[in-house]
Amino acid sequence: MSFRVAIVGRPNVGKSTLFNRLAGRKMAIVDDTPGVTRDRREAEASLGDLDFTVIDTAGLEEAAPKTLENRMRKQTEQAVREATVALFLIDARAGVTALDKHFASWLRSTGKPIVLVANKCEGKAGQSGLGEAFGLGLGEPIPVSAEHGEGLSDLFDVLRSHAPSADAKDADAAPEDDENKPLQLAIIGRPNVGKSTLINRLLGEERMLTGPEAGITRDAIAIDWQWKGTPIRLIDTAGMRRKANVVEKIEYMSVGETLRAVRFADVVVLVLDGEMMLEKQDLALARMVVEEGRALVIGVNKWDAVKDKKQAVKKLTDRLEASLAQIRGIPIAVFSAGTGQGVDKLMPTVLEAYKLWNTRISTGALNRWLEPIVEDHPPPLNKGRRIKIRYMTQVKARPPTFAIFASQPEAMPESYLRYLVNGLRQRFGLEGVPIRMLMRGQKNPYVDDKD
């Protein structure tokens, strides 16, 4: 079992700030508003020569059954159960509250090793709260400042006593092989289309917080998983509304996290509501994914509620062809995340899109294809001179990117490039993935660079 450290405490004591500090980068949204964190979030962290998994959790609160707050608390309880050790955070400047005492009692009853951490101890403002913390019965508190990075050496000493020796860094350890890195799979869509429900269905457990309330997910939550031996990093994201409707600071930060997840993804599944299908916001999200050069899969959820399925598929494909003509053949998977119907077809579709996104074509094959289609439909004239294409080569994959070397490259019209891209898709089976085409000139040896 790997060494896992859960950070728990009431709302607004600095759990996400400490999480970001241990993870070494800003991953969780941090704001003064209580209750920003809802789902539990994991990251690989290090402190000195100690490597571990750190888990950020929602603030502990008393809540009635069947409420969002109650579901959030259950996620936190699950994080504690899975952890090797729990860090119980209090706000030393605010002192020990009745809620701190209540949850300290609960933590003692779990039987898990608990480390009491008094946050916000920079300066002298936290001294009184530090003294009160002894009364919680969890041992000597460790004074830290997560925001300023103070007190982490004391935290390291305590965590090391709970860590298996194998979790210390091995100086001779080999770096991770790029080929073994997990496929980054981001799940995006409008609020309340079933993104978190889909991830729970794929994982086979209630890992993500779900419910009828729109906008439950706020952070982009990454979960390591395997599908039939293929390592996958699933990324659940906050629902994205139209930009004009985003007014709250926290939603604005959530949208930023989603955009970042798309930029770093390999494949993006855009989840649609089968009853509402492809709305204007869905198209905007699809265009964003294509512009970022990611492989796109359309996932239609709540398919069991669609009455005329044949007509719905035709309407969706026609709208995609009309609105995203630059990327024909986007793969579509239909399913019901709530019942599990059709979900098993999603991952094969994702892996096929990923394979096409990684396509490499030899220069010889490209130019054997290029020669006859240029003869059949040559480039246009520019100022009375024919644009001549010399040759073509692939410069990178992910997405497939090609360079065309030609005379007067700046004069090549977009319409002719679209003709070449469509021909590439048809000849080499590159349906549904973004293709980038770059124009390059060739240096004329008879032109003096000094002129």
N, C-alpha and C positions, 0 to 999 in steps of 0.2 A: 504494500500500500504506500502511495506517495505521501509526502509530508504536506498537509493541508492546514492552512491557518484561516479561520473565519473571523471577521471583524464584526462585532455586534454592539448594540447600544441603542438608547432612545434616539429619536430624531434630532438632527442638527448638532451632533457632538463632534463631527469631523471625521466620520468613518470613510467617506469617499476621498477626502483629502489624504488620509493615511494610506488608503488603497493605492491612490495615484503615486504617492511617495515611494511605497514599497515596489510598485510595478515599474518605477523608473520613468514613467511618462504619463501624460494626462489621458486617461481612458474613461473614467467615470465623470459624469456631469456634476459639477460642484456649484452650489448656490446657497444663499442664506435661507431660502424658503425651505421649511421642514417638509420631509416626505418626498424629496426629489427622486431618490433611489427606490425602486419598487421590486424589480426582479433581482435575484442574486447574480452577481457577476464575478467571473474568475479570470485570473491572469497569472502568468509566470512571473515570479518576483525573486529578488535576491537581497540579502543583507549580509555584508561582509563576504565570507566564503560559504554562505548558507543559501541553497536554492530551495524554493518551495512554491506551492500554489496558494495565492491569497484570494479570499472570497469577500466581496463587498455585499452587504445585506441591507434590506429595508430597516428603517427605524422601528424598534420594538414599541408597540402600543397596545393598550387594551382595546378590544373591538368586539362588536356584536357578531354572531355567526352570520354567514352569507354576505358579508360586506367585503369591499375591496381591501380594507385594512386588515381584516381577519385573514384573507388569502395571502396578503403580504407577510403577515406574521408566520404563517405556515411555511412559507418559503425560507424564512430566516431560521425556523426550527429545523428544517431539513438540512440547511447549511451547517448548523451546529452538530447534527447527528453524523454528517459525513466528514467533519473536520478532525484533525489530529489534536488541535488545541484551538481554543477560542480566545480572542482578545476582546475583553469587555471594556468599551470606551466610555468614559464620563467626561463632562466639561468641567475642568477644575475651576474655571472662572465663575461658573454658575453654582458650583458646589453640588453636593449630593442631594438629589431630589427624591420625592416619594416613588417616582417611577423607576429611578435607578435602584432603589432598595427592593422594589417588587421584583424586578427582573434579575437582580443579583441572587435573590432567593431561588428563582426558577433555574438559573444557570447552575447553582450548587446542586440542585436535584438531578441534573442531567448526568452527573458522574464524569463529565468531560474535564480535562485539565483546563483551568481558566486562568488567564493572565489579566490582572487589572491594570488598565492603562489610563492615566489622567492626562488628557489632552489640553492644549491651549495653556501650557505652563510657562510660556515665554515671559520674562520679567518676573514681577512679584504678584501679579494679579491672581495667580492660581494657587498661592500658598495656603490660603484657608481651606479651599476645596480639597487640596492634597491631604491635609490633615483629617478632614471628614471622611475621606475614602477608606481609611483604616477600619471604620465602623461597618463596612459592607461584608466583612468576614471572608474576603477573597485574598488575603495576604497583603504584602506591601505593594502599594501602587507604584507604577513606573511613570515618572513625569516626562512628558514629551511635548514637542510642538510639531505636529504633522505639517503645518504650513511652512515652518522655517527649517525643518529637518533636525531639530534638537532632541537629544535623548535617545537616539536610535541605537547607540552603542550599548546602552543598558537593555534595550529591548532585544538586541541581538544575543546578549548573554543568556537571557531567560529562554528565548526561543531555541537556542542551540541545545539546551538541556532537554528539550522535548523532541528534538529531531533525530531520526535514525542516522547513524554515521554515514550511510551510503548517500544521503542527500547533500553532504558537503561537496563543494565543487572539486572535480578532478582536474588538476592542472594539465594532465596529459590527454584529456578527453578529446576525441576527434570532433570537428565541427559537423553540424547536421548536413547531410547530403541533400542538395537542392531537389533531386529526383524524389526524395522521400517526404518532401514538404506536403502538407495537406492541401487539397483543393479548397480554395476560399469560395464559399457559396453564400451569397447574401440574399436574404428574403426581404423584398420591399413591397410597398403598396399603400393604398389609402388607408386611413384608420378603420378598424373594425371589419376588415375583409377576411380575417382568419389566419394571419401570419404566424402568431404564437401557437395557435391550435395546430397548425400544420407541423411546426417544429416538434411539438409534443408528440404528435402522431408518428413522425419519423423516428424519434428517439425511443418511443414506447414507454414514456413516463411523463408525469406532469412537471416538467422541468421549468417551463415558462409560465408566468402568471397570465391567466386568461379570465375573461368575463364579459358581460354584455356592455360594460362601459367602454366608450371609444377612447383611444389614446392612453391605454394602460402602460404600454411599453414606452420608455423614455430614452434609455441608453441603447446603444448598439451592443447586444450581448453575444459574445463569441463562445461557442461550445464545440469542443473537440469530440469527434464521433468517427465511426467506421461504418461504411456500407459495403458489405461483401468483400472485406479486406482492403478497400480503398479508404485511406485516411481523408476525412472531410472536416473542415472547420465551418460549422454552421453559424451564420450571423443573423440574429433576429434584430429588426430595426423598428424605429418608431414610425407610425403612419404619417404620410406626408400629404398635407392639404395644399390647396392653392396658396401661393406666396402671399397674396393679398389678405388671406384669412389668418395668417400667422402673426399674432400680435404679442403674445406672452413671451417673456424672456426664456423660460424653460423650454417651451415648444420650439423656439428659434434655435436653441442649442441642440435640441433633439434632432431637428432637421439637419443641422451641421454634422452631427454624428452619422446620420444615414448617408449623407453625401460622401463622407469620408469612407464609409464601408463600401460604397459602390466603387470608388476610385481604387481601392485595394483588393477588390474581388476578382476572381477569375470568371465565375458564372454568376449571373443575377437572375433570380426567379421573381418576376413581377406577378404578384397575386391579385386576381380580379375577383369581384363578387359576381357569381354566375347570373344572379337575378338582375344586376345592373350593367354587367359586362363592361365594354370599353368606353369609359367616359373621357372627357377632355383632359382631366388630371392624369388618368392612366396613360394616355398618349404622351403627355409631357414627360412623365417618368420614363417611358420607353425610349423616347428620343434622347433623354439625358444619358441612359445606359449606353445607347449606340454611340453617342458623341464621345463618351469616355473610352470607347473601344472594348467594352466588356461583352462576353457572350451572353445573349439574352434568351430566356425561356419564359413563355407566358403560361402561368398556372391559373386555371379557372376553378375557383373553389365554390362550394355549395352547389355542385353540379346536380345533386339529387333533387334540388328544388326547381330545376329548369324543366319546363313542360315540353317544349318543342326543341329537343336537343339538336336535331339536324339543322334546323333553321338558325339556331343560336350559333353553331359552329360556322355556318356560311356567312352570317352577318359579321362575325369576328374576323374571319380571314379576309373578307372583302374590305373591311375597314382598315386592317393592317396593311393590305396591299396598296390601298389608296393613300393612307397617311404616312406610311413608312416604306415608300417605294424603293428607297436606297438600300434596304436590307430585306430582300425578298425571302420568303420561306422561313420565317421565325417559327421555331418549334412550339407546339401547344400541348399542354398536358391538362386533362380535366379530372377532377376528383372532388371528394367531399371529405375535408379534414375532420369534421365532426364524427362521421361514421367510419372513416378509413377507406371507403370505397374509392378505388382508382389511385390511391396514394402510392402504391407499389410501382406504378408506371412513371412516376416523376423522376426518380434517380437515374434510370436508364436514359431518359431524355436529356437530363443534365450532363451525364457523362459523354453522350454523343455530341452535344453542343461543345463541350470542353475539348473533345478530340478534334473537331473541325477548327476550333479557335487556335489550336496548336499546329495546324497544317503547315507543312513546308513542301515547296515544289521546286524541283531542280531547275537551274537556269536553262538547261537544254530543253526540257519539256515545255517550259514557258515560251521559248522562242520558236519551237516547232509549232506550237499553237498560234503564236502571234503572227507569223509570216502570212499564212493564207487569209486570216481575217482582215489584215491591213490591206492586202491586195484586193479583196472583195469590197472593202469600204475604206479607202485611204483617208488620212486626215485632211482637213480643209486647207485652202490657200490662206496665206497671211501676207498682205501687201504684194500680191502677185506671185509669191513664192510658196511652194508646197512645204508644209511641215513634214519633215522626214523622221520616222522613228528608227533609231539604230538598233537597239536591243532592249531587253527587259530582264530584271532579276528580282528575286525576293530578298529584301533586306532584313526582315524580322518576321516572327510569328507573334501571336498573342497581342493584338489580332494580326492576321495576315497582312503584311505591308509590302508593297511592290514599288520599285523605282523604274521609270521609263526614261531612257536616255534618248534625246531627240534634238533636232535643230529647232530653234525658236521655242523652247519649252514654255516660256511665259505666255505664248500665244495659243496654246492648246485649249480649246473650249471645253467647258464642263460637260457638255452634251456628249463629246467624243469619249471623255473619260468614263462616263456612265455606260457607254456602249461597250468599252473594254471590260469594265467591272461586271456587267451582265454576262458577257461572254465567258469570263473567268468562272463565275458562279456555275454556269451551265456545264462547262467543260470539265472542271475539277471538283464538282460537287460541293461548292462552298455556300450552300443555301443557309440563310439564317444567321450568318456571322458578319460582323463589320469587316469591310475591306478598305484599306487605305492605299491610295495611289499617289505617288510622289513624282514630279517631273524634274528631270535633271538635264542640264546641258553638257556639251562636250567642248573642251577648250580647243580653239582654233590655233594651230601652231604657227600660222602666218600673221597672227595679230600680236603686236607688241604690247605687253602688259603696261608699259610706261606711257603709252599714248592715252 
